[in-house]
Amino acid sequence: MKPAIWLDGSLYDADSARVSVFDHGLTVGDGVFETVKATEGRPFALTRHLRRLARSAAGLGLPEPDLDEVRRGCEEVLGAHPVSFGRLRITYTGGLSPLGSDRGTAGPTLVVALAEASRRPDATAVITVPWARNERGALTGLKTTSYGENVVALARAREQDATEALFGNTVGALCEGTGTNVFVVLDGELHTPPLASGCLAGITRALVLEWVGAKETDLPMEALSRAEEVFLTSTTRDVQGVHRVDTRNLPGAPGPVTAEALRIFTERAAADIDP
């Protein structure tokens, strides 16, 4: 069965779905997106993801998306291409536009696609990178399709046998990963950078804060060198321990705080598919 793609209100297979080469999402990265975990054909925390999609669209100045239509697209794609564990991708762009930064008048493009995903290991390696997140930028806090910076950083991580790269911000504070939020355990207490650091308001991050509890703390990058435990959160990683940061090993990862966070998250998520 070929994967189904929802494109502007209709289902297509992967070979026939087409977006214009003049789409503003392609030419200048003018778009927003969400990645939603799908388990046995059911999306997790979809309502939270749709709210963030709307916030990102508003921040980018795109027309307000019809969230009922987006939800219908998700249902259609999941029904046409059920997978046991998958990555549901919602992309909403500025649509057909002139070449350049000005938007056209044709209206946005909406795409919903699904791909099978691999479940992550309990722990992974990360690196830090020398490039800074701009906590005062026009796109700060928005989940946009302008991901070139993340592509470069993640490629650096792969070169060093790691699966994620962590950024500081312009004042040297710990911020986030290319597609994750980061938590650290210091003196037995769990901390994560605040949104003011420039990090994305991750859905899994928010659920860990609500269900597990953690302090939102301005942390220097140096905190990674003295943390007893480090873990990542994201839609497809859930809670994932870190066993190496750059050249520093953290034996026994996931540690007790990470393991407890994962236990709580797994139990609560199983009890409510749309928390």
C-alpha positions in Angstrom: 0.0 0.0 0.0 1.4 3.4 -1.0 1.3 6.1 1.7 -1.7 8.5 1.5 -1.0 12.2 1.3 -3.7 14.8 2.2 -3.1 17.9 0.0 -5.5 20.8 0.1 -8.6 18.8 0.9 -8.0 15.6 -1.2 -6.2 12.3 -0.7 -3.4 11.3 -3.1 -0.8 8.6 -3.2 2.9 9.5 -2.8 3.5 9.4 -6.5 0.6 11.8 -7.5 0.7 14.4 -4.7 2.2 17.6 -6.1 3.0 21.0 -4.7 4.0 23.9 -7.0 7.6 24.8 -7.4 6.5 28.3 -6.7 5.1 27.4 -3.3 6.4 29.8 -0.7 7.3 27.0 1.7 9.7 25.7 -0.9 11.2 28.9 -2.3 11.7 30.8 1.0 10.8 28.4 3.9 7.5 30.3 4.5 5.6 27.7 6.4 4.9 26.1 9.8 4.5 22.4 10.7 3.8 19.9 13.4 5.0 16.4 13.9 2.5 14.2 15.7 3.2 10.7 17.0 0.8 8.1 15.7 0.4 4.7 17.4 -1.8 2.0 16.0 -3.5 4.6 13.8 -4.2 7.1 16.6 -2.5 10.5 16.9 -1.1 11.5 20.3 -1.9 14.9 21.8 -3.3 16.1 18.5 -5.3 19.0 20.1 -2.1 20.5 21.6 -0.3 20.1 18.3 -3.1 21.9 16.4 -3.1 24.8 18.9 0.6 25.2 18.4 0.2 25.0 14.6 -2.3 27.9 14.9 0.1 29.9 17.2 3.0 29.4 14.8 0.9 30.4 11.8 -0.2 33.6 13.6 3.4 34.4 14.5 4.4 34.0 10.9 1.5 36.1 9.7 -0.2 33.2 7.8 -4.0 33.0 7.6 -5.5 31.1 10.5 -5.7 27.4 9.6 -9.0 25.6 9.6 -8.2 23.2 12.4 -11.3 21.1 11.8 -10.0 20.6 8.2 -6.5 19.8 9.5 -8.0 17.2 11.9 -10.0 15.7 9.0 -6.9 15.4 7.0 -5.1 13.6 9.8 -8.0 11.2 10.1 -8.1 10.5 6.4 -4.4 9.8 6.2 -4.3 7.6 9.3 -7.2 5.7 8.0 -5.7 5.1 4.6 -2.3 4.2 5.8 -2.4 2.6 9.3 1.0 2.0 10.9 1.9 0.7 14.3 4.2 3.6 15.0 4.5 6.6 12.8 5.3 10.2 12.3 2.3 12.3 11.1 3.5 15.5 9.5 1.3 18.5 9.1 2.7 21.3 6.9 1.0 24.6 6.3 2.7 27.1 4.0 2.3 30.5 2.4 1.2 28.8 -0.8 1.7 29.8 -4.4 3.7 33.1 -4.4 6.1 35.2 -6.6 9.7 34.3 -6.4 11.0 36.4 -3.4 9.8 37.1 0.1 6.5 38.7 -0.8 3.5 36.3 -0.4 1.0 35.7 -3.2 -2.8 35.8 -3.0 -3.6 32.2 -3.8 -3.8 31.2 -0.1 -2.0 28.6 2.0 -1.1 25.1 1.1 -1.9 22.3 3.6 -0.3 18.9 3.5 -0.7 16.0 5.9 1.6 13.0 5.4 2.5 9.9 7.4 5.7 7.8 7.5 6.6 4.8 9.6 9.1 5.6 12.3 11.5 3.6 14.4 11.2 3.5 18.2 14.1 5.2 19.9 16.6 3.4 22.2 16.5 4.2 25.9 19.6 6.4 25.7 21.6 8.2 23.1 24.6 10.5 22.5 24.4 14.2 21.9 26.9 17.0 21.1 27.0 20.7 21.6 27.5 23.0 18.6 29.1 26.4 18.4 26.1 28.1 16.7 23.7 30.1 18.8 19.9 30.2 18.9 18.6 33.8 18.7 16.2 34.2 21.6 15.1 37.5 20.3 14.6 36.6 16.6 11.4 37.0 14.6 10.8 33.3 14.4 11.7 32.5 18.0 9.2 30.1 19.6 7.6 29.3 16.2 7.8 25.9 14.6 8.6 26.9 11.1 9.8 25.0 8.1 13.0 27.1 8.1 15.1 24.2 9.4 18.4 24.8 7.5 20.2 25.6 10.8 19.0 22.3 12.3 20.1 20.3 9.2 23.7 21.6 9.5 23.8 21.0 13.3 22.3 17.5 13.0 24.8 16.6 10.3 27.6 17.6 12.7 26.1 15.3 15.3 25.9 12.4 13.0 29.6 12.8 12.1 30.3 12.3 15.8 28.1 9.3 16.3 25.4 11.3 18.0 21.7 11.7 17.3 21.1 15.2 18.5 22.9 18.6 18.7 22.3 21.0 21.5 22.4 24.8 21.1 23.1 27.6 23.5 21.6 31.0 22.9 23.2 34.4 22.2 24.0 34.9 25.9 25.5 31.4 26.3 22.6 29.8 28.1 21.5 26.2 27.3 18.6 26.4 24.9 17.4 23.3 23.0 18.3 20.6 20.4 17.5 20.6 16.7 14.2 18.9 17.4 14.2 18.3 21.1 14.0 20.0 24.5 16.6 19.2 27.1 16.3 18.4 30.8 19.2 18.1 33.3 19.5 16.8 36.8 21.6 19.0 39.1 22.0 18.0 42.7 19.1 15.6 42.4 16.7 18.3 41.0 15.3 18.3 37.5 15.7 21.5 35.4 14.9 22.6 31.9 15.6 25.9 30.1 12.6 28.4 30.2 10.9 29.5 27.0 12.6 32.9 27.4 15.9 31.0 26.4 14.5 30.8 22.9 13.6 27.1 23.0 10.4 25.8 21.3 7.5 25.1 23.6 7.6 21.4 23.0 4.5 19.3 23.5 6.3 16.6 25.3 8.2 19.2 27.3 5.0 20.7 28.5 3.6 17.3 29.5 6.7 16.4 31.5 6.5 19.7 33.3 2.8 19.0 34.2 3.1 15.3 35.0 6.6 14.9 36.4 7.5 18.4 37.5 10.7 20.3 36.8 12.2 23.8 37.4 12.4 26.1 34.5 15.9 27.5 35.0 18.3 29.7 33.1 21.2 27.3 32.8 24.7 27.9 31.5 26.0 25.5 28.8 28.4 24.4 31.5 25.6 22.7 33.3 25.9 19.8 30.8 29.4 19.1 32.1 28.2 18.7 35.7 24.7 17.3 35.4 24.1 13.9 37.0 21.6 13.0 34.3 20.5 14.5 31.0 17.5 13.6 28.9 15.7 14.8 25.8 12.0 15.1 25.0 10.3 15.2 21.7 7.2 13.8 20.0 8.9 10.6 18.7 11.5 10.3 21.5 9.1 10.8 24.4 11.7 10.8 27.2 15.1 9.6 26.1 18.2 9.4 28.3 21.6 10.7 27.3 24.6 8.5 27.8 27.2 10.9 26.3 27.5 14.7 25.9 30.4 15.5 23.6 33.2 13.4 25.1 31.7 13.1 28.6 30.1 9.8 29.3 27.1 9.5 31.7 27.3 5.8 32.8 24.1 4.0 33.6 21.8 6.2 31.5 18.9 6.4 31.7 19.5 7.3 35.4 16.8 7.1 38.1 15.3 10.5 37.6 15.1 9.9 33.8 13.6 6.4 34.3 11.0 7.8 36.6 10.1 10.5 34.2 9.7 8.0 31.4 7.6 5.7 33.6 5.2 8.5 34.5 5.0 9.8 31.0 4.3 6.3 29.5 1.6 5.6 32.1 -0.1 9.0 31.6 0.1 8.9 27.9 -1.4 5.4 27.7 -4.3 6.6 29.8 -5.1 9.6 27.6 -4.4 9.8 23.9 -5.2 13.5 23.7 -4.1 15.0 27.0 
